[in-house]
C-alpha cells in the first residue's frame, strides 16, 4: 500500500475537525454576494466592430505614403476622443446631458465616456471593437455607433492632414536641399577655376612640364658654356697682336667672285652682249656677291684683305655669341620662374585635392538627397491625391451595435466566485488562527515530536468511538474496544 503523507494527513484532519468553521463563512459569503448582486445597478455593454477596408485604387497607379496602420492609429485617437469638440458632437447626435442619471455638463460627460468605453484592436485581422458600457441598453448601442462614426471621420481627417503636411514638409526640404546643392555647385566651379593647375587631374601635366623645362635649362646651360668657351677662344685670337698670327681663312665668296669676274671677261671676249643670258646670269651673281661682301666690310665692294675680314668676322661672331648668351639667360630665367610656379602648384595639389574631394563628397551627398527628396515629394503628392480621392485604406463599420438583451454588469458568476473565495478564505483563516492558539495534542505524531520518545500504546477516546459507531448503525461497542492498542512493538531504549 502507498504510504500516506503525514503532513497532508494532518491538514486533512485539521480541516475535518474545524469543518464548520469553513462551511459557515463560505455560505455567508455566498449569501452576501447574492444580495450585493441584486443591489448593484445594471450596466449594458454594446459593441460596434469597425474594419479596415483595403485600398480601392490600384497601387500601380497611386500608393499611399502613410506607414501608420489606421487600426493601430485608433489608440492615438482614443486619447483625443473625450475632448470638448468630440463630446459636443456626440451630444448633438445623442442627447445625454440632462437625462435622468446622466451627466450634467460636457466635462462630466467626457469623464463618463472615458470610463465607459473599451477598445479592443486586432491588428492581425485589421479591425477593432468599440464597446460602451451604459446604464441604458439603447443609449449604449447609440453611443457605440456614434463614437465609431466619430472615430472613422477623425481617422480620415487625420490621414488627409498628415498627407498634406507631409507633402508641404517634403517640398520645403527639397527646396532647402536644392538651395544647398546650388551653393556647393558654385563653390566647386569656383575652386576648380581658381586652382585649375594645382589639382590632381593636372599633376601629371605639371610634372611633364617641369621635366621638360629642366631639360631645356640643362641644354641652355650647356649652350651658354659652349658659347663662353668659344668667345674666350676668339678673344684670345684677337688679342694675339698681329693679324698674320690669326688663322686666315679664305672666304669662298671672294674666290667665287674672282672666278665669276673672269668668266664675265671671257664672255665679253667671245663677243657676247649684255643681253646674253650667260652675261645676265654672271652679272646678277657678281652683284649679289659684291653686295654680301660689301655689307660685311662696310663698303660697297670688298676692299679689305682676307686677314682683316677674318678679324671682323671674329668680332661679329663674338657679338653674336654674346647676344645668344643673353637670349639663353632670359629664356633660362623664364623657365626657372615657370618651374617655381609649377613646383608651388605641385606642393598645393594634395591639399587642394583634399578640399576639392570634401566639396565633391558634399556635392554627391546633396545630389543623392535631392534625388531622394524629389522622389519623396512625388510619392507624397500621389499619397495626398489618393487620400483626396478617398481610395486609400479606410475604416468602415462592419457590425453596428444593437441594444444588448442581458446586462453586462453585475456578473452573477463573478459575484458568486468572489463570495465563495472571500468566505472560504475567511473560514480557513479562522481555522488557522484557532489552531495556533490550541496547544493540545491531536495525534501520536505530535506527542512523539514534543516528548522526543517513542509511543508504546495509544488509548482511544471511548466516547468519540461510541458516537462514531452509533452513527454508522452498528450498535454499541464491545468491551474489547477498551483494550489498549499496541504500537509497532518498538520500545524506547534508555
Secondary structure by P-SEA (a helix, b strand, c coil): cccccaaaaaaaaaaaaaaaaaaaaaaaaaaaaaaaaaabbbbbbbbbbbbbbcccccccccccccccccccaaaaaaaacccaaaaaaaaaaccccccccccccaaaaaaaaaacbbbbbbccccbbbbbbbcccaaaaaaaaaaaaaaaaaaaaaaaaaaaaaaaaaaaaaaaaaaaaaaaaaaaaaaaaaaaccccccaaaaaaaaaaaaaaaaaaaaaaaaaaaaaaaaaaaaaaccccccccccccaaaaaaaaaaaaaaaaaaaccccccaaaaaaaaaaaaaaaaaaaaaccccccccaaaaaaaaaaaaaaaaaaaaaaaaaaaaaaaaaaaaaaaaaaaaaaaaaaaaaaaaaaaaaaaaaaaaaaaaaaaaaaaaaaaacccbbbbbccccccccccccccaaaaaaaaaaaaaaaaaaaaaaaaaaccccccaaaaaaaacccccccccaaaaaaaaaaaacccccccccccccccccccccc
